[in-house]
Amino acid sequence: MGIRAVLFDIGGVLERVDDPELAFGRRWRERLGMTRTGFNRAMASVDPDQLSATGGLSETEYRARCAVALGLTGQQADEFMADMWDWYCGELDAELFAFAASLQPTLVTAILSNSADGARREEQARYSFHEVFDPIIYSHEVGLAKPDPRIFELACARIGVPPGELVFIDDVAEIIEAARDLGIHGILHQNTPETIAAVRALITMARQ
């Protein structure tokens, strides 16, 4: 049984994402005159049940909740969301992106990301993922989030491969374990050179 597809996570894998405190939290705390504890408590109240990840909270609703929790004006709310998207999208891992592109057309390259409303627009504008990955599966669009096994089953169905012919890369151990439980070849991403080497090794092994 060979490898026919490689499935990538986005945040922490295809995108390098900084600590939100360093990326924008400190700046906004100072601007609003809030303590770190107060700011973190306010942000935790915005979506405590993680509804955004499965489509239960729209971007508009999330913005409105942030405005209430932090006491933002309309203009401040727009600026806050812009800063948050800059943090969310991070910086493209150009080496890993190029590696994914190099796998085509021999292998299918796809994306499976826990996400929130607006993520497709923001990431597409920055990185044009659609040029390299198809399908691109966002959790908020399908109503399922990792590590729910159903989202892996959905990914296999959309890509058109059984679990044993799929490699999946994520930076969260719990999520990788859930994928492996279904028979998917899971790779825990810690750094790009090791991940690339691991994918190549799996492809070679599967051909033998």
N, C-alpha and C positions, 0 to 999 in steps of 0.2 A: 504494500500500500504506500503510495507516494504522497508527498505534500503538494497540494494544489492551490493553497491560499494562505496568505499571511494577514492577520487581523491586528490592527494597532489601536491602542488607547491614544488619547490626545494629551490631556493635561498631565505633566510629569513624564511623558514619553516623547511624543512628537513636539510638544511645547515644553520648554523649561519655564517653570512658574515659581516666582519668588514668594517668600513669606508675605502674606497680605499686610502685616504690620509694617514691614520695611517698604513695601511697594506703594501703599497709599494710606494705611491706617494712621501712622504717626502724623502725617501732614494734616489729615482731616481732624484728628483729635485736637491738635493745636489750633486749627482754624475755628473749631467749634467750642474750644475751651472745655473739653471733656477729659476726664481721667481715662487711662487705658482700661481700667475695670469697667467704668461706666460705658465707654464706647463698645467694648466687647459684649457687655450685657445687652446693650441696645441692638447690636447686630444679631445676637443670638435669638432675639425676640422676633426678628423679621420673618423667618421661615423655620420655626422650631421642629416641624414635622417633615422637613425636606420635601415639601410638595413640589418644588420647582423641578426636581430631578425626574419626576414622572408626569409632568405636564399639568399639575394641579394648581400652579401659580404662574400667571403670565408675567411677562417682563413689565408691563404697565402696572400690574398689581404689586410686583416686587418693588418697583420704584416708589409707589405710593406708600408702602409700608416702611421703606427706608426713610422717606421724608418725615413720616410721623415719629418713628423711633428716634431719629437724630435731630428733629426739629429743623428740617431744611426748608428753605424757600424753594419755589419752583426752579429758579435758575441754579441754585445749589444742588438740587436733586439731579438735574441734567448733568452737571459737572461731576457729581459723585458717581453717577452711572457710567459716564465716560471713563473715569479713572478706574472704576471697577472692571470694566471690560478690558482696559489695557492690562490690568493685572491678570485677569482671567485667561487672556490669550497668550500672555507671556512672550517668550522669544522662541522662534522656530529652531528646532534642532536640525540644522541644514544637513549635517552628515547623515542622520537617520532618514531624513526626507529623501535625500539623494539615493540612499541604499534602497528604500522602498521603490523608488522609480526604476532602479536598475533591475528589479525582480520581474518587471514586465517585459514582454508579454507572456513569458513562461508561466508565471504565477498570477493569480488574482491578488490584488492588494486592496484591503478594505479597512474601515474605521468602525470602532464600537466605543462610544464615549458616554459616560454619565454627564449630563449637561443641563442647561436651563434655556428657557425661551430667549431667543436672540443669538444663541451660540453659533448657529449655522451662518447667519448673516455676518457676524463679527469675524469669525475664523475664515470664512470664504473670502471676505474683503482683504484680509491680511495675507493669507497663505495659499489661496486657490487650491485647496485640498482636492477638489473635484477633478483636477487634471491628473492626479495620480491614484486616487482611491475611489472605488465603486464596488459595493454600496458604502455610503456613509450613514451609519445608524446612530442617531442621537436618542438618548433615553427619554427625554421629555416629549419627543415626537411619537414614540411607540408605547408610552405608558408603562415601561418596565425599566428597572435600573439594575446594574451589576451590584451584588453577585447573584441576583435572582437567576436560576438556571434557565428560565424561560427566555431571557434575552439572548443567551448563547444559542439556544435552539432556534430562535428567530434569525440570528446572524447566520447560522449554518444553512437555514432554508433560503435566505435571500442571496447568499453567495453561491449556493448550489453544491455544497460539499458536505460529506459526513464529518463528524467530529475528528476522527482519526486522520483526516487529510488537511486539518487546519492547524496553523500555528497562531497563538494569541499572545500578545505582548502587553503587559500592564505593570504598573509600579506598586500595586497593592497586593500583598501576599494573600489575603483572604479571597480576593477576586480571582487570582491565579488558581488557587486551590479549588474554587467552585468550577472553573473551566476544566481543570484536570479531572474532576469527579465525573465529568461527562465524556471523557476520553479525548479532549482537546489537548494539544501539545502546548502547555503554558510556559512562558518565559517571564520570570520576574525581572523587570528592568531596573538596573542599578546604575549602569553607565553604558554609553553608546557602543564603544568597541566590544564589550563583552556581549551585549545583546546581538550585535551583528554576527559575531562569531558563533553564538548559540543558534541563531537561525540557520546559518550556513551549515553547521554541523547536523542539525535536524534534517535539512534537505538532503544532504549527502547520505546520511544514515538510512533515510527512507528509500533511497534509490538502490540500496544494496540488497 
